[in-house]
């Protein structure tokens, strides 16, 4: 992707994407008392599937969904990972404070970086290593003596992050021939298919209140659809490393939303630990940014 030299526009797009993704956390938590988990995921991915399908039918871009036959097995495996990781992610947000989940979710950056070092022979810097250590300290502080619910949530979000990180590496290695829109659409439709099966066998079939359905419809539009579009748009004006530096501040937005919208404030140790974890992530991403900048300079010499 060619980078257009308008960084302020890029930062604006990434920040807007952050806001969209943050609202997803808040909507998932806000509708919890009014809807079963099985009902929620069904209506969420129903809306998401419609949002993906409509523009494709209108613009005749459904041809992008073609997947080479030899890549179908690994794509199916990635779909299983994606479904499992996403359902765990949704469940954990309903289980505990969304801001804490968002801080924990940044661990996926560490997992992806580590896998890149081992499997893709990517380099890492001292800043990245130091950032990882600081992140670990923050995670320990957030989890230590936080109760069984937080510990369970931490373990589940770690499993979810691991599955997402494996998929990220697989996409870099094996799915270069598949258009990103294809996998995003395939993911959404697969999630809807699984959510539909769960809904038919386990959920209450009564229709949700109109206000609840509208909240889900807005959340499903802002997160998986508008948020992804804004993030991709931002990458047209910013290097991926710079975009990551901005994108990693999402937990702060979720925290503000939890306080203002949901009236939920994490405990003192979780807030301090979350701040330390965020500092560690930013340090890691800064190290990656410096490494890519040095590579770019060396290539231009």
VODOVO-509664 format. One line per field, with one value per residue (C-alpha): residue number from 1; residue in three letters; x, y, z. Coordinates in steps of 0.2 Angstrom, whole numbers. Example, Ala and Ser with C-alpha at 12.3 -4.5 7.8 and 13.67 -1.06 7.14 Angstrom:
2
resi	c(1;2)
resn	c(ALA;SER)
X	c(62;68)
Y	c(-22;-5)
Z	c(39;36)
This chain:
301
resi	c(1;2;3;4;5;6;7;8;9;10;11;12;13;14;15;16;17;18;19;20;21;22;23;24;25;26;27;28;29;30;31;32;33;34;35;36;37;38;39;40;41;42;43;44;45;46;47;48;49;50;51;52;53;54;55;56;57;58;59;60;61;62;63;64;65;66;67;68;69;70;71;72;73;74;75;76;77;78;79;80;81;82;83;84;85;86;87;88;89;90;91;92;93;94;95;96;97;98;99;100;101;102;103;104;105;106;107;108;109;110;111;112;113;114;115;116;117;118;119;120;121;122;123;124;125;126;127;128;129;130;131;132;133;134;135;136;137;138;139;140;141;142;143;144;145;146;147;148;149;150;151;152;153;154;155;156;157;158;159;160;161;162;163;164;165;166;167;168;169;170;171;172;173;174;175;176;177;178;179;180;181;182;183;184;185;186;187;188;189;190;191;192;193;194;195;196;197;198;199;200;201;202;203;204;205;206;207;208;209;210;211;212;213;214;215;216;217;218;219;220;221;222;223;224;225;226;227;228;229;230;231;232;233;234;235;236;237;238;239;240;241;242;243;244;245;246;247;248;249;250;251;252;253;254;255;256;257;258;259;260;261;262;263;264;265;266;267;268;269;270;271;272;273;274;275;276;277;278;279;280;281;282;283;284;285;286;287;288;289;290;291;292;293;294;295;296;297;298;299;300;301)
resn	c(UNK;UNK;UNK;UNK;UNK;UNK;UNK;UNK;UNK;UNK;UNK;UNK;UNK;UNK;UNK;UNK;UNK;UNK;UNK;UNK;UNK;UNK;UNK;UNK;UNK;UNK;UNK;UNK;UNK;UNK;UNK;UNK;UNK;UNK;UNK;UNK;UNK;UNK;UNK;UNK;UNK;UNK;UNK;UNK;UNK;UNK;UNK;UNK;UNK;UNK;UNK;UNK;UNK;UNK;UNK;UNK;UNK;UNK;UNK;UNK;UNK;UNK;UNK;UNK;UNK;UNK;UNK;UNK;UNK;UNK;UNK;UNK;UNK;UNK;UNK;UNK;UNK;UNK;UNK;UNK;UNK;UNK;UNK;UNK;UNK;UNK;UNK;UNK;UNK;UNK;UNK;UNK;UNK;UNK;UNK;UNK;UNK;UNK;UNK;UNK;UNK;UNK;UNK;UNK;UNK;UNK;UNK;UNK;UNK;UNK;UNK;UNK;UNK;UNK;UNK;UNK;UNK;UNK;UNK;UNK;UNK;UNK;UNK;UNK;UNK;UNK;UNK;UNK;UNK;UNK;UNK;UNK;UNK;UNK;UNK;UNK;UNK;UNK;UNK;UNK;UNK;UNK;UNK;UNK;UNK;UNK;UNK;UNK;UNK;UNK;UNK;UNK;UNK;UNK;UNK;UNK;UNK;UNK;UNK;UNK;UNK;UNK;UNK;UNK;UNK;UNK;UNK;UNK;UNK;UNK;UNK;UNK;UNK;UNK;UNK;UNK;UNK;UNK;UNK;UNK;UNK;UNK;UNK;UNK;UNK;UNK;UNK;UNK;UNK;UNK;UNK;UNK;UNK;UNK;UNK;UNK;UNK;UNK;UNK;UNK;UNK;UNK;UNK;UNK;UNK;UNK;UNK;UNK;UNK;UNK;UNK;UNK;UNK;UNK;UNK;UNK;UNK;UNK;UNK;UNK;UNK;UNK;UNK;UNK;UNK;UNK;UNK;UNK;UNK;UNK;UNK;UNK;UNK;UNK;UNK;UNK;UNK;UNK;UNK;UNK;UNK;UNK;UNK;UNK;UNK;UNK;UNK;UNK;UNK;UNK;UNK;UNK;UNK;UNK;UNK;UNK;UNK;UNK;UNK;UNK;UNK;UNK;UNK;UNK;UNK;UNK;UNK;UNK;UNK;UNK;UNK;UNK;UNK;UNK;UNK;UNK;UNK;UNK;UNK;UNK;UNK;UNK;UNK;UNK;UNK;UNK;UNK;UNK;UNK;UNK;UNK;UNK;UNK;UNK;UNK;UNK;UNK;UNK;UNK;UNK;UNK)
X	c(0;7;8;1;10;-5;-1;-13;-27;-20;-20;-38;-44;-35;-42;-59;-57;-52;-68;-78;-69;-71;-89;-90;-84;-97;-112;-107;-107;-122;-134;-129;-143;-156;-151;-144;-127;-133;-146;-133;-121;-135;-141;-124;-117;-134;-131;-113;-117;-129;-117;-104;-116;-125;-110;-103;-119;-121;-103;-102;-86;-92;-78;-66;-72;-64;-52;-40;-44;-27;-29;-46;-40;-29;-43;-55;-43;-41;-60;-61;-48;-57;-74;-67;-57;-71;-84;-72;-68;-87;-90;-75;-82;-99;-90;-79;-75;-72;-58;-48;-52;-45;-29;-27;-31;-15;-5;-10;3;17;11;11;28;35;28;35;53;52;42;46;63;59;71;67;75;80;65;53;61;60;42;37;44;35;19;21;23;7;-2;4;-2;-19;-22;-13;-27;-40;-52;-57;-68;-53;-41;-54;-56;-37;-35;-49;-43;-25;-32;-42;-27;-16;-29;-29;-10;-9;-21;-11;5;-4;-11;6;13;0;-15;-5;-16;-32;-40;-41;-60;-62;-56;-65;-82;-79;-75;-91;-102;-94;-97;-115;-118;-111;-121;-137;-134;-131;-146;-158;-153;-150;-157;-173;-182;-192;-188;-177;-183;-182;-169;-158;-159;-154;-140;-133;-136;-126;-112;-110;-109;-96;-85;-82;-88;-84;-69;-61;-64;-57;-42;-38;-40;-28;-15;-15;-8;3;15;8;20;14;-4;0;6;-10;-21;-14;-22;-39;-39;-39;-55;-63;-59;-67;-82;-84;-84;-95;-107;-108;-102;-90;-72;-59;-50;-34;-22;-31;-30;-12;-7;-17;-7;9;4;-1;16;25;15;19;37;37;28;40;54;46;44;62;68;57;63;81;77;70;85;97;86;87;106)
Y	c(0;17;29;46;60;67;61;71;64;47;50;56;40;29;39;37;19;18;26;14;-1;5;7;-11;-15;-4;-10;-28;-24;-13;-25;-40;-37;-37;-51;-69;-71;-83;-70;-56;-65;-70;-53;-45;-56;-55;-36;-38;-50;-38;-24;-34;-41;-26;-16;-32;-35;-17;-15;-33;-36;-53;-60;-55;-69;-83;-93;-105;-123;-128;-114;-120;-132;-118;-105;-117;-120;-101;-99;-111;-101;-85;-91;-98;-82;-70;-79;-80;-61;-57;-68;-61;-43;-48;-57;-42;-24;-20;-8;-22;-33;-20;-18;-37;-38;-29;-45;-50;-38;-47;-64;-59;-51;-66;-78;-66;-68;-87;-91;-77;-73;-55;-44;-36;-22;-19;-7;-20;-32;-19;-15;-33;-34;-18;-25;-41;-31;-22;-38;-46;-31;-31;-49;-52;-54;-48;-62;-78;-69;-58;-73;-83;-68;-66;-84;-84;-67;-75;-90;-78;-67;-83;-89;-71;-70;-87;-81;-65;-75;-88;-73;-66;-83;-93;-81;-68;-74;-70;-52;-45;-42;-60;-66;-52;-57;-76;-73;-63;-76;-90;-82;-79;-97;-103;-90;-95;-114;-109;-98;-111;-124;-114;-96;-89;-86;-70;-54;-41;-24;-12;-1;-16;-21;-4;-3;-19;-14;2;-7;-20;-6;4;-10;-24;-12;6;3;-8;4;19;9;4;22;28;16;25;40;32;18;3;6;24;18;4;17;27;12;4;19;11;5;23;26;11;16;33;25;13;28;40;27;12;20;6;10;-3;-6;4;-10;-14;4;6;-11;-6;10;1;-12;2;10;-6;-9;9;6;-11;-2;12;0;-8;9;13;-3;-1;17;11;-2;11;22;8;3;21;22)
Z	c(0;-5;9;6;15;25;43;52;42;46;64;63;55;67;82;75;72;91;96;85;92;110;108;104;122;129;119;123;142;142;134;145;158;145;133;134;127;114;108;108;97;85;82;82;68;59;57;53;39;32;32;23;10;5;-3;-11;-20;-25;-32;-39;-28;-23;-34;-21;-10;-20;-11;-20;-17;-10;4;10;24;32;29;38;52;54;54;69;78;74;80;96;99;95;106;121;118;119;134;144;141;148;163;169;167;148;152;161;146;134;144;144;125;121;125;108;102;112;106;88;90;98;85;71;79;80;64;52;58;62;72;88;98;116;118;112;125;139;134;135;153;158;151;161;177;173;169;186;195;187;191;208;221;209;213;203;190;185;184;174;162;161;156;143;135;134;125;113;110;106;93;85;85;77;63;61;57;46;36;33;28;19;14;3;-12;-3;-3;15;11;8;25;34;25;27;46;48;39;48;65;60;55;72;81;72;77;95;94;87;100;116;116;120;103;109;100;109;113;99;109;112;94;88;101;94;76;79;88;75;62;71;76;63;48;51;62;50;36;46;51;33;28;41;35;18;27;40;42;51;65;68;67;80;92;91;90;106;116;114;132;138;127;134;152;149;141;156;168;158;150;162;178;181;188;189;206;210;207;190;185;190;182;166;165;167;154;142;144;140;124;118;122;112;97;98;97;82;74;76;69;53;52;52;39;28;29;26;10;4;6)
